[in-house]
Amino acid sequence: MTGQNIVKPSAESLAASAKAATKKGPAPVHLWNPPFCGDIDMRIARDGTWFYLGTPMGRMPLVKLFSSILRKDGDAYFLVTPVEKVGITVDDAPFVAVDFDVTDKGREQVLTFTTNVDDTAAAGPDHPIRIVRDPATQEPSPYILIRTNLEALIDRKSFYRLVDIGVHEPHDSTSWFGVWSSGQFFPIIPSADLI
């Protein structure tokens, strides 16, 4: 942009803008298209810890505030307000699913996940669960979609609980082990691989 100097916002100015933008409910970040102001030294680690200038952010209300203005465009993550957009680094997924509740049983079962920033999502067509396997170790990494393009890594204890309630079902012309939620079956691993 010729003739314009875009000043990179600080975490403090972003927090003030986010606070103003979220006064009346969830921030409609999908509707905002402000100018890109560059990257800011903010990172979300795989365990869900937020860092600013290399230091963990210890104030959970501030972390929740920033998480409310988080958006993913393509493969990049941004904090977005009505007037500014800055890039941040996300090591894996921006959230961690730290627990879930189970209601009903079998195909009627509903799994409602809670994240480290207190978002909730009931697994189903709008909030699918997916499993990514490490090609070298075959170690599974389970995720659930929380908001548009924003997933939570399901933590280990919650994943073990999912395995405890898993069942074998036909899927893609073969038997898979997985879980039901909101009338949808989410495959975890082919049944044959469990033998």
MDTraj code that builds the backbone (N, CA, C; nanometers):
import mdtraj as md
import numpy as np

residues = "MET THR GLY GLN ASN ILE VAL LYS PRO SER ALA GLU SER LEU ALA ALA SER ALA LYS ALA ALA THR LYS LYS GLY PRO ALA PRO VAL HIS LEU TRP ASN PRO PRO PHE CYS GLY ASP ILE ASP MET ARG ILE ALA ARG ASP GLY THR TRP PHE TYR LEU GLY THR PRO MET GLY ARG MET PRO LEU VAL LYS LEU PHE SER SER ILE LEU ARG LYS ASP GLY ASP ALA TYR PHE LEU VAL THR PRO VAL GLU LYS VAL GLY ILE THR VAL ASP ASP ALA PRO PHE VAL ALA VAL ASP PHE ASP VAL THR ASP LYS GLY ARG GLU GLN VAL LEU THR PHE THR THR ASN VAL ASP ASP THR ALA ALA ALA GLY PRO ASP HIS PRO ILE ARG ILE VAL ARG ASP PRO ALA THR GLN GLU PRO SER PRO TYR ILE LEU ILE ARG THR ASN LEU GLU ALA LEU ILE ASP ARG LYS SER PHE TYR ARG LEU VAL ASP ILE GLY VAL HIS GLU PRO HIS ASP SER THR SER TRP PHE GLY VAL TRP SER SER GLY GLN PHE PHE PRO ILE ILE PRO SER ALA ASP LEU ILE".split()
xyz = np.array([
    [0.0834, -0.1178, 0.0000],
    [0.0000, 0.0000, 0.0000],
    [0.0876, 0.1238, 0.0000],
    [0.0928, 0.1896, -0.1082],
    [0.1761, 0.3071, -0.1224],
    [0.1206, 0.4219, -0.0405],
    [0.2108, 0.4904, 0.0317],
    [0.1712, 0.6085, 0.1061],
    [0.1071, 0.5810, 0.2407],
    [0.0878, 0.4523, 0.2758],
    [0.0274, 0.4211, 0.4049],
    [0.1243, 0.3401, 0.4874],
    [0.1376, 0.3745, 0.6111],
    [0.2169, 0.2947, 0.7040],
    [0.1219, 0.2197, 0.7945],
    [0.1215, 0.0872, 0.7819],
    [0.0371, 0.0061, 0.8689],
    [0.1175, -0.0268, 0.9934],
    [0.0651, 0.0139, 1.1072],
    [0.1318, -0.0112, 1.2343],
    [0.0847, -0.1450, 1.2882],
    [0.1809, -0.2306, 1.3233],
    [0.1469, -0.3605, 1.3777],
    [0.0910, -0.3415, 1.5189],
    [-0.0283, -0.3942, 1.5450],
    [-0.0872, -0.3753, 1.6773],
    [-0.0150, -0.4575, 1.7836],
    [-0.0262, -0.4144, 1.9054],
    [0.0285, -0.4890, 2.0186],
    [-0.0791, -0.5818, 2.0730],
    [-0.0393, -0.6706, 2.1607],
    [-0.1372, -0.7597, 2.2248],
    [-0.2381, -0.6778, 2.3033],
    [-0.1925, -0.5694, 2.3627],
    [-0.2823, -0.4848, 2.4425],
    [-0.3886, -0.4189, 2.3551],
    [-0.3478, -0.3659, 2.2378],
    [-0.4462, -0.3012, 2.1507],
    [-0.5425, -0.4046, 2.0921],
    [-0.4911, -0.5255, 2.0612],
    [-0.5782, -0.6319, 2.0125],
    [-0.6796, -0.6708, 2.1196],
    [-0.6337, -0.6807, 2.2445],
    [-0.7237, -0.7174, 2.3540],
    [-0.8333, -0.6131, 2.3702],
    [-0.7969, -0.4856, 2.3615],
    [-0.8963, -0.3787, 2.3743],
    [-0.9979, -0.3860, 2.2605],
    [-0.9508, -0.4077, 2.1387],
    [-1.0419, -0.4191, 2.0241],
    [-1.1305, -0.5422, 2.0371],
    [-1.0720, -0.6537, 2.0831],
    [-1.1496, -0.7776, 2.0999],
    [-1.2565, -0.7600, 2.2061],
    [-1.2211, -0.6940, 2.3155],
    [-1.3165, -0.6708, 2.4236],
    [-1.4351, -0.5891, 2.3739],
    [-1.4063, -0.4856, 2.2967],
    [-1.5130, -0.4015, 2.2419],
    [-1.5992, -0.4797, 2.1424],
    [-1.5365, -0.5651, 2.0625],
    [-1.6081, -0.6382, 1.9579],
    [-1.6930, -0.7524, 2.0116],
    [-1.6618, -0.8024, 2.1321],
    [-1.7329, -0.9186, 2.1848],
    [-1.8301, -0.8828, 2.2967],
    [-1.8581, -0.7557, 2.3166],
    [-1.9484, -0.7133, 2.4238],
    [-2.0884, -0.7716, 2.4099],
    [-2.1343, -0.7893, 2.2879],
    [-2.2716, -0.8346, 2.2654],
    [-2.2794, -0.9803, 2.2224],
    [-2.1806, -1.0601, 2.2558],
    [-2.1833, -1.2017, 2.2190],
    [-2.0608, -1.2409, 2.1397],
    [-2.0639, -1.3623, 2.0799],
    [-1.9483, -1.4106, 2.0048],
    [-1.9099, -1.3161, 1.8913],
    [-1.7819, -1.3006, 1.8734],
    [-1.7315, -1.2116, 1.7680],
    [-1.7620, -1.2708, 1.6306],
    [-1.8219, -1.1935, 1.5409],
    [-1.8498, -1.2431, 1.4055],
    [-1.7280, -1.2292, 1.3143],
    [-1.6187, -1.2978, 1.3512],
    [-1.4920, -1.2812, 1.2790],
    [-1.5041, -1.3175, 1.1310],
    [-1.5989, -1.4054, 1.0973],
    [-1.6170, -1.4446, 0.9570],
    [-1.6698, -1.3292, 0.8717],
    [-1.7253, -1.2268, 0.9354],
    [-1.7796, -1.1119, 0.8615],
    [-1.6789, -0.9983, 0.8462],
    [-1.5704, -1.0030, 0.9213],
    [-1.4750, -0.8932, 0.9219],
    [-1.3671, -0.9140, 0.8169],
    [-1.3306, -0.8079, 0.7480],
    [-1.2255, -0.8156, 0.6471],
    [-1.1326, -0.6953, 0.6589],
    [-1.0658, -0.6813, 0.7753],
    [-0.9760, -0.5670, 0.7942],
    [-0.8440, -0.5887, 0.7209],
    [-0.7612, -0.4851, 0.7104],
    [-0.6302, -0.5021, 0.6457],
    [-0.5381, -0.5894, 0.7305],
    [-0.4518, -0.6651, 0.6614],
    [-0.3522, -0.7467, 0.7304],
    [-0.2417, -0.6550, 0.7823],
    [-0.2131, -0.6669, 0.9112],
    [-0.1157, -0.5781, 0.9762],
    [0.0167, -0.6472, 1.0063],
    [0.0381, -0.7675, 0.9528],
    [0.1618, -0.8406, 0.9786],
    [0.1424, -0.9476, 1.0847],
    [0.2517, -1.0136, 1.1172],
    [0.2493, -1.1184, 1.2191],
    [0.2840, -1.0594, 1.3549],
    [0.2317, -1.1215, 1.4582],
    [0.2621, -1.0825, 1.5950],
    [0.3262, -1.2039, 1.6625],
    [0.4155, -1.1815, 1.7572],
    [0.4864, -1.2906, 1.8240],
    [0.3952, -1.3558, 1.9278],
    [0.2951, -1.4285, 1.8755],
    [0.2035, -1.5030, 1.9606],
    [0.1951, -1.6441, 1.9043],
    [0.1966, -1.7428, 1.9951],
    [0.1991, -1.8827, 1.9528],
    [0.1090, -1.9655, 2.0436],
    [0.0386, -2.0608, 1.9827],
    [-0.0394, -2.1582, 2.0595],
    [0.0323, -2.2919, 2.0473],
    [0.0803, -2.3440, 2.1604],
    [0.1522, -2.4714, 2.1619],
    [0.0539, -2.5874, 2.1456],
    [0.1065, -2.7044, 2.1178],
    [0.0226, -2.8235, 2.0963],
    [-0.0622, -2.8556, 2.2181],
    [-0.0124, -2.8223, 2.3377],
    [-0.0888, -2.8516, 2.4598],
    [-0.1921, -2.7434, 2.4920],
    [-0.2088, -2.6444, 2.4027],
    [-0.3085, -2.5398, 2.4222],
    [-0.2585, -2.4163, 2.4944],
    [-0.1317, -2.4154, 2.5370],
    [-0.0754, -2.2990, 2.6051],
    [-0.0507, -2.1866, 2.5042],
    [-0.0962, -2.0668, 2.5381],
    [-0.0731, -1.9482, 2.4549],
    [0.0519, -1.8767, 2.5047],
    [0.1371, -1.8345, 2.4105],
    [0.2597, -1.7619, 2.4416],
    [0.2553, -1.6263, 2.3729],
    [0.3053, -1.5244, 2.4416],
    [0.3235, -1.3921, 2.3808],
    [0.4665, -1.3485, 2.4096],
    [0.5407, -1.3158, 2.3054],
    [0.6821, -1.2792, 2.3147],
    [0.7614, -1.3874, 2.3885],
    [0.7255, -1.5140, 2.3642],
    [0.7960, -1.6272, 2.4224],
    [0.7572, -1.6629, 2.5647],
    [0.6672, -1.5881, 2.6253],
    [0.6270, -1.6118, 2.7640],
    [0.4843, -1.6655, 2.7683],
    [0.4594, -1.7708, 2.8487],
    [0.3222, -1.8221, 2.8586],
    [0.2268, -1.7143, 2.9114],
    [0.1090, -1.7096, 2.8518],
    [0.0070, -1.6155, 2.8967],
    [-0.0683, -1.6811, 3.0125],
    [-0.0521, -1.6261, 3.1321],
    [-0.1093, -1.6876, 3.2511],
    [-0.2507, -1.6433, 3.2844],
    [-0.2987, -1.5403, 3.2191],
    [-0.4321, -1.4890, 3.2509],
    [-0.5361, -1.5538, 3.1587],
    [-0.6108, -1.6513, 3.2129],
    [-0.7082, -1.7245, 3.1316],
    [-0.8147, -1.6338, 3.0695],
    [-0.8641, -1.5299, 3.1376],
    [-0.9614, -1.4423, 3.0707],
    [-0.9048, -1.3776, 2.9435],
    [-0.7757, -1.3449, 2.9436],
    [-0.7132, -1.2862, 2.8257],
    [-0.7002, -1.3905, 2.7147],
    [-0.6619, -1.5126, 2.7511],
    [-0.6524, -1.6217, 2.6525],
    [-0.7891, -1.6451, 2.5885],
    [-0.8938, -1.6492, 2.6711],
    [-1.0288, -1.6708, 2.6174],
    [-1.0698, -1.5565, 2.5255],
    [-1.0318, -1.4358, 2.5622],
    [-1.0638, -1.3198, 2.4791],
    [-0.9968, -1.3319, 2.3427],
    [-0.8671, -1.3642, 2.3420],
    [-0.7969, -1.3812, 2.2143],
    [-0.8553, -1.4981, 2.1349],
    [-0.8906, -1.6068, 2.2041],
    [-0.9459, -1.7223, 2.1322],
    [-1.0784, -1.6877, 2.0650],
    [-1.1493, -1.5882, 2.1182],
    [-1.2787, -1.5502, 2.0614],
    [-1.2653, -1.4729, 1.9301],
    [-1.1453, -1.4230, 1.8998],
    [-1.1246, -1.3495, 1.7740],
    [-1.0275, -1.4241, 1.6812],
    [-1.0127, -1.5547, 1.7059],
    [-0.9239, -1.6381, 1.6254],
    [-0.9973, -1.6840, 1.4991],
    [-0.9248, -1.6823, 1.3872],
    [-0.9814, -1.7278, 1.2601],
    [-0.8723, -1.8001, 1.1822],
    [-0.9127, -1.9002, 1.1059],
    [-0.8196, -1.9719, 1.0186],
    [-0.8620, -1.9484, 0.8747],
    [-0.7702, -1.8942, 0.7957],
    [-0.7923, -1.8750, 0.6528],
    [-0.6890, -1.9596, 0.5802],
    [-0.7342, -2.0593, 0.5060],
    [-0.6396, -2.1516, 0.4429],
    [-0.5677, -2.2295, 0.5504],
    [-0.4350, -2.2241, 0.5495],
    [-0.3554, -2.2918, 0.6519],
    [-0.3023, -2.1951, 0.7568],
    [-0.3410, -2.0689, 0.7495],
    [-0.2862, -1.9672, 0.8393],
    [-0.3895, -1.9247, 0.9436],
    [-0.3384, -1.8877, 1.0615],
    [-0.4224, -1.8443, 1.1731],
    [-0.4031, -1.6955, 1.1973],
    [-0.5140, -1.6291, 1.2317],
    [-0.5127, -1.4852, 1.2530],
    [-0.5982, -1.4484, 1.3736],
    [-0.5608, -1.3392, 1.4384],
    [-0.6484, -1.2722, 1.5323],
    [-0.7103, -1.1580, 1.4530],
    [-0.8439, -1.1509, 1.4556],
    [-0.9151, -1.0570, 1.3691],
    [-1.0097, -0.9711, 1.4521],
    [-1.0025, -0.8407, 1.4309],
    [-1.0980, -0.7466, 1.4889],
    [-1.1592, -0.6701, 1.3711],
    [-1.2559, -0.5846, 1.3945],
    [-1.3123, -0.5101, 1.2816],
    [-1.2106, -0.4217, 1.2092],
    [-1.0991, -0.3867, 1.2763],
    [-1.0049, -0.2919, 1.2153],
    [-0.8645, -0.3470, 1.1903],
    [-0.8343, -0.4678, 1.2368],
    [-0.6985, -0.5212, 1.2188],
    [-0.7002, -0.6735, 1.2122],
    [-0.5978, -0.7265, 1.1463],
    [-0.5820, -0.8708, 1.1298],
    [-0.4332, -0.9006, 1.1402],
    [-0.3957, -0.9843, 1.2372],
    [-0.2550, -1.0191, 1.2565],
    [-0.2390, -1.1704, 1.2553],
    [-0.1274, -1.2148, 1.2009],
    [-0.0977, -1.3565, 1.1950],
    [-0.0347, -1.4050, 1.3243],
    [-0.0717, -1.5270, 1.3649],
    [-0.0092, -1.5913, 1.4811],
    [0.0320, -1.7322, 1.4407],
    [0.1117, -1.7966, 1.5253],
    [0.1590, -1.9323, 1.5001],
    [0.0791, -2.0305, 1.5844],
    [0.0348, -2.1388, 1.5214],
    [-0.0350, -2.2459, 1.5926],
    [0.0408, -2.3745, 1.5627],
    [0.0944, -2.4390, 1.6682],
    [0.1770, -2.5576, 1.6488],
    [0.0999, -2.6764, 1.5917],
    [-0.0254, -2.6942, 1.6351],
    [-0.1061, -2.8073, 1.5890],
    [-0.2491, -2.7584, 1.5684],
    [-0.3343, -2.7763, 1.6680],
    [-0.4704, -2.7227, 1.6650],
    [-0.4770, -2.6079, 1.7656],
    [-0.5631, -2.5099, 1.7439],
    [-0.5666, -2.3957, 1.8349],
    [-0.6289, -2.4250, 1.9709],
    [-0.7068, -2.5332, 1.9795],
    [-0.7728, -2.5674, 2.1056],
    [-0.7384, -2.7103, 2.1442],
    [-0.7637, -2.7425, 2.2712],
    [-0.7509, -2.8791, 2.3199],
    [-0.8842, -2.9171, 2.3839],
    [-0.9407, -3.0288, 2.3397],
    [-1.0619, -3.0812, 2.4027],
    [-1.0181, -3.1553, 2.5286],
    [-1.0539, -3.1015, 2.6430],
    [-1.0033, -3.1532, 2.7705],
    [-1.1014, -3.2457, 2.8411],
    [-1.2258, -3.2550, 2.7897],
    [-1.3253, -3.3421, 2.8520],
    [-1.4448, -3.3552, 2.7587],
    [-1.5310, -3.4531, 2.7864],
    [-1.6572, -3.4623, 2.7140],
    [-1.7612, -3.5300, 2.8021],
    [-1.8868, -3.4983, 2.7753],
    [-2.0005, -3.5604, 2.8423],
    [-2.0710, -3.6511, 2.7435],
    [-2.1302, -3.7579, 2.7962],
    [-2.2030, -3.8538, 2.7140],
    [-2.3486, -3.8547, 2.7580],
    [-2.4389, -3.8391, 2.6612],
    [-2.5807, -3.8581, 2.6893],
    [-2.6329, -3.9665, 2.5962],
    [-2.7296, -4.0428, 2.6418],
    [-2.7900, -4.1545, 2.5684],
    [-2.6873, -4.2634, 2.5392],
    [-2.7285, -4.3616, 2.4581],
    [-2.6413, -4.4748, 2.4270],
    [-2.6578, -4.5164, 2.2823],
    [-2.5634, -4.5965, 2.2355],
    [-2.5695, -4.6502, 2.0999],
    [-2.5713, -4.5399, 1.9954],
    [-2.6564, -4.5583, 1.8944],
    [-2.6636, -4.4614, 1.7841],
    [-2.7265, -4.3293, 1.8261],
    [-2.7936, -4.3290, 1.9409],
    [-2.8556, -4.2062, 1.9926],
    [-2.7586, -4.1255, 2.0801],
    [-2.6428, -4.1820, 2.1042],
    [-2.5433, -4.1196, 2.1924],
    [-2.4995, -3.9830, 2.1381],
    [-2.4777, -3.8878, 2.2307],
    [-2.4248, -3.7564, 2.1943],
    [-2.3036, -3.7284, 2.2820],
    [-2.1924, -3.6956, 2.2181],
    [-2.0680, -3.6634, 2.2873],
    [-2.0465, -3.5125, 2.2777],
    [-2.0504, -3.4447, 2.3918],
    [-2.0327, -3.2993, 2.3942],
    [-1.8982, -3.2672, 2.4560],
    [-1.8101, -3.2105, 2.3755],
    [-1.6735, -3.1818, 2.4166],
    [-1.6611, -3.0404, 2.4727],
    [-1.5705, -3.0240, 2.5696],
    [-1.5367, -2.8938, 2.6267],
    [-1.3882, -2.8701, 2.6026],
    [-1.3546, -2.7485, 2.5587],
    [-1.2149, -2.7165, 2.5298],
    [-1.1478, -2.6464, 2.6471],
    [-1.0197, -2.6256, 2.6333],
    [-0.9397, -2.5552, 2.7337],
    [-0.9796, -2.4083, 2.7481],
    [-1.0571, -2.3536, 2.6536],
    [-1.1048, -2.2153, 2.6643],
    [-1.2564, -2.2117, 2.6844],
    [-1.3122, -2.3250, 2.7293],
    [-1.4546, -2.3386, 2.7654],
    [-1.5519, -2.3319, 2.6485],
    [-1.5068, -2.3532, 2.5261],
    [-1.5998, -2.3721, 2.4150],
    [-1.6570, -2.5126, 2.4276],
    [-1.7795, -2.5331, 2.3802],
    [-1.8372, -2.6674, 2.3778],
    [-1.8868, -2.6979, 2.2373],
    [-1.8843, -2.8265, 2.2029],
    [-1.9336, -2.8705, 2.0723],
    [-1.9785, -3.0151, 2.0850],
    [-2.1002, -3.0432, 2.0350],
    [-2.1514, -3.1802, 2.0314],
    [-2.1063, -3.2435, 1.8999],
    [-2.0276, -3.3495, 1.9098],
    [-1.9791, -3.4172, 1.7886],
    [-2.0975, -3.4605, 1.7040],
    [-2.0875, -3.4358, 1.5746],
    [-2.1941, -3.4690, 1.4809],
    [-2.1599, -3.4115, 1.3454],
    [-2.2579, -3.4017, 1.2564],
    [-2.2304, -3.3522, 1.1207],
    [-2.1650, -3.2138, 1.1176],
    [-2.2031, -3.1247, 1.2099],
    [-2.1449, -2.9898, 1.2118],
    [-2.0132, -2.9822, 1.2894],
    [-1.9866, -3.0845, 1.3693],
    [-1.8652, -3.0884, 1.4518],
    [-1.8043, -3.2289, 1.4428],
    [-1.7490, -3.2623, 1.3250],
    [-1.6965, -3.3981, 1.3069],
    [-1.5689, -3.4248, 1.3863],
    [-1.5526, -3.5521, 1.4178],
    [-1.4290, -3.6022, 1.4783],
    [-1.3471, -3.6637, 1.3652],
    [-1.2179, -3.6354, 1.3649],
    [-1.1296, -3.6996, 1.2663],
    [-1.0044, -3.7473, 1.3374],
    [-0.9461, -3.8527, 1.2826],
    [-0.8242, -3.9113, 1.3386],
    [-0.7142, -3.9014, 1.2343],
    [-0.5978, -3.8503, 1.2764],
    [-0.4804, -3.8453, 1.1893],
    [-0.3759, -3.9382, 1.2505],
    [-0.3214, -4.0268, 1.1673],
    [-0.2199, -4.1197, 1.2163],
    [-0.0822, -4.0738, 1.1714],
    [0.0114, -4.0738, 1.2663],
    [0.1498, -4.0425, 1.2325],
    [0.2021, -4.1522, 1.1408],
    [0.2530, -4.1187, 1.0208],
    [0.2969, -4.2217, 0.9267],
    [0.4078, -4.3114, 0.9824],
    [0.4950, -4.2577, 1.0649],
    [0.6075, -4.3360, 1.1164],
    [0.5666, -4.4254, 1.2328],
    [0.4902, -4.3701, 1.3278],
    [0.4596, -4.4446, 1.4501],
    [0.3182, -4.5027, 1.4539],
    [0.2319, -4.4563, 1.3626],
    [0.0900, -4.4917, 1.3614],
    [0.0154, -4.4410, 1.4850],
    [0.0796, -4.3531, 1.5623],
    [0.0163, -4.2918, 1.6799],
    [-0.1000, -4.2042, 1.6329],
    [-0.2208, -4.2236, 1.6908],
    [-0.3346, -4.1434, 1.6470],
    [-0.3382, -4.0058, 1.7126],
    [-0.3790, -3.9061, 1.6359],
    [-0.4080, -3.7726, 1.6887],
    [-0.5542, -3.7436, 1.6542],
    [-0.6429, -3.7426, 1.7554],
    [-0.7845, -3.7190, 1.7291],
    [-0.8204, -3.5708, 1.7420],
    [-0.9089, -3.5237, 1.6545],
    [-0.9508, -3.3836, 1.6531],
    [-1.1021, -3.3751, 1.6434],
    [-1.1575, -3.2642, 1.6930],
    [-1.2976, -3.2323, 1.6713],
    [-1.3068, -3.0875, 1.6251],
    [-1.3927, -3.0636, 1.5272],
    [-1.4141, -2.9279, 1.4781],
    [-1.4980, -2.8520, 1.5809],
    [-1.4467, -2.7381, 1.6269],
    [-1.5142, -2.6587, 1.7297],
    [-1.5906, -2.5425, 1.6670],
    [-1.5225, -2.4647, 1.5853],
    [-1.5816, -2.3516, 1.5136],
    [-1.5340, -2.3577, 1.3701],
    [-1.5839, -2.2706, 1.2859],
    [-1.5459, -2.2722, 1.1448],
    [-1.3941, -2.2815, 1.1292],
    [-1.3483, -2.3908, 1.0703],
    [-1.2060, -2.4168, 1.0416],
    [-1.1174, -2.4294, 1.1653],
    [-1.1727, -2.4277, 1.2851],
    [-1.0924, -2.4330, 1.4075],
    [-1.1198, -2.5630, 1.4828],
    [-1.0154, -2.6435, 1.4955],
    [-1.0291, -2.7733, 1.5608],
    [-0.9662, -2.7722, 1.6997],
    [-1.0055, -2.8727, 1.7768],
    [-0.9417, -2.9006, 1.9055],
    [-0.8781, -3.0382, 1.8969],
    [-0.7564, -3.0480, 1.9445],
    [-0.6919, -3.1774, 1.9625],
    [-0.7569, -3.2417, 2.0842],
    [-0.8074, -3.3631, 2.0705],
    [-0.8695, -3.4325, 2.1834],
    [-0.7576, -3.4880, 2.2709],
    [-0.7563, -3.4477, 2.3994],
    [-0.6456, -3.4884, 2.4865],
    [-0.6471, -3.6391, 2.5106],
    [-0.5351, -3.6892, 2.5595],
    [-0.5143, -3.8343, 2.5720],
    [-0.6187, -3.9009, 2.6604],
    [-0.6477, -3.8420, 2.7776],
    [-0.7445, -3.9064, 2.8681],
    [-0.8824, -3.9133, 2.8042],
    [-0.9208, -3.8092, 2.7302],
    [-1.0509, -3.8097, 2.6631],
    [-1.0514, -3.9116, 2.5492],
    [-0.9393, -3.9231, 2.4784],
    [-0.9318, -4.0223, 2.3711],
    [-0.9451, -4.1634, 2.4273],
    [-0.8815, -4.1919, 2.5413],
    [-0.8953, -4.3241, 2.6036],
    [-1.0406, -4.3499, 2.6429],
    [-1.1093, -4.2457, 2.6887],
    [-1.2520, -4.2611, 2.7223],
    [-1.3334, -4.2913, 2.5966],
    [-1.2979, -4.2279, 2.4837],
    [-1.3670, -4.2579, 2.3581],
    [-1.3478, -4.4046, 2.3210],
    [-1.2248, -4.4527, 2.3370],
    [-1.1956, -4.5927, 2.3051],
    [-1.2800, -4.6850, 2.3933],
    [-1.2991, -4.6477, 2.5190],
    [-1.3788, -4.7294, 2.6113],
    [-1.5241, -4.7435, 2.5665],
    [-1.5775, -4.6423, 2.4968],
    [-1.7180, -4.6494, 2.4555],
    [-1.7323, -4.6803, 2.3060],
    [-1.6211, -4.7132, 2.2417],
    [-1.6229, -4.7415, 2.0985],
    [-1.6912, -4.8731, 2.0651],
    [-1.7350, -4.8845, 1.9397],
    [-1.8024, -5.0042, 1.8891],
    [-1.7503, -5.0336, 1.7488],
    [-1.7776, -5.1555, 1.7030],
    [-1.7416, -5.1947, 1.5669],
    [-1.8644, -5.1769, 1.4776],
    [-1.8453, -5.1109, 1.3631],
    [-1.9546, -5.0845, 1.2688],
    [-1.9028, -5.0966, 1.1258],
    [-1.9916, -5.1335, 1.0317],
    [-1.9520, -5.1317, 0.8911],
    [-1.9272, -4.9873, 0.8458],
    [-1.8173, -4.9659, 0.7760],
    [-1.7832, -4.8336, 0.7239],
    [-1.6921, -4.8524, 0.6036],
    [-1.7254, -4.7882, 0.4922],
    [-1.6469, -4.8025, 0.3688],
    [-1.6231, -4.9488, 0.3324],
    [-1.7278, -5.0273, 0.3375],
    [-1.7252, -5.1692, 0.2970],
    [-1.6396, -5.2588, 0.3849],
    [-1.6065, -5.2132, 0.5028],
    [-1.5317, -5.2987, 0.5949],
    [-1.5713, -5.2615, 0.7380],
    [-1.5229, -5.3369, 0.8349],
    [-1.5561, -5.3097, 0.9746],
    [-1.4553, -5.2125, 1.0352],
    [-1.5095, -5.1112, 1.1033],
    [-1.4264, -5.0126, 1.1711],
    [-1.4655, -5.0032, 1.3171],
    [-1.3681, -4.9702, 1.4000],
    [-1.3922, -4.9390, 1.5399],
    [-1.4027, -4.7873, 1.5501],
    [-1.5087, -4.7385, 1.6173],
    [-1.5266, -4.5940, 1.6288],
    [-1.6337, -4.5601, 1.7301],
    [-1.6832, -4.4377, 1.7238],
    [-1.7845, -4.3919, 1.8194],
    [-1.9012, -4.3268, 1.7455],
    [-2.0177, -4.3341, 1.8079],
    [-2.1373, -4.2667, 1.7588],
    [-2.1571, -4.1359, 1.8333],
    [-2.2061, -4.0357, 1.7624],
    [-2.2493, -3.9120, 1.8259],
    [-2.3443, -3.8394, 1.7320],
    [-2.4564, -3.7965, 1.7850],
    [-2.5562, -3.7204, 1.7081],
    [-2.5968, -3.7930, 1.5805],
    [-2.6096, -3.9270, 1.5888],
    [-2.6537, -4.0058, 1.4746],
    [-2.5493, -4.0315, 1.3690],
    [-2.4249, -3.9968, 1.3951],
    [-2.3173, -4.0179, 1.2975],
    [-2.2098, -4.1052, 1.3594],
    [-2.1559, -4.1969, 1.2767],
    [-2.0468, -4.2837, 1.3206],
    [-1.9145, -4.2215, 1.2805],
    [-1.8219, -4.2119, 1.3771],
    [-1.6894, -4.1564, 1.3510],
    [-1.5865, -4.2688, 1.3643],
    [-1.5295, -4.3138, 1.2518],
    [-1.4328, -4.4241, 1.2555],
    [-1.2997, -4.3810, 1.3181],
    [-1.2438, -4.4702, 1.3989],
    [-1.1153, -4.4451, 1.4634],
    [-1.0058, -4.5292, 1.3983],
    [-1.0328, -4.6594, 1.3836],
    [-0.9309, -4.7505, 1.3284],
    [-1.0027, -4.8712, 1.2673],
    [-0.9517, -4.9252, 1.1555],
    [-1.0132, -5.0464, 1.1015],
    [-1.0105, -5.1580, 1.2069],
    [-1.1206, -5.2305, 1.2181],
    [-1.1298, -5.3379, 1.3170],
    [-1.0149, -5.4372, 1.3033],
    [-0.9755, -5.4663, 1.1788],
    [-0.8682, -5.5635, 1.1548],
    [-0.7363, -5.5192, 1.2161],
    [-0.7156, -5.3866, 1.2299],
    [-0.5909, -5.3361, 1.2863],
    [-0.5849, -5.3506, 1.4373],
    [-0.6963, -5.3858, 1.4999],
    [-0.6982, -5.4025, 1.6464],
    [-0.6582, -5.5426, 1.6881],
    [-0.6511, -5.6335, 1.5919],
    [-0.6191, -5.7732, 1.6256],
    [-0.4713, -5.7909, 1.6460],
])
top = md.Topology()
chain = top.add_chain()
for i, resn in enumerate(residues, 1):
    res = top.add_residue(resn, chain, resSeq=i)
    for name in ("N", "CA", "C"):
        top.add_atom(name, md.element.get_by_symbol(name[0]), res)
traj = md.Trajectory(xyz[None], top)
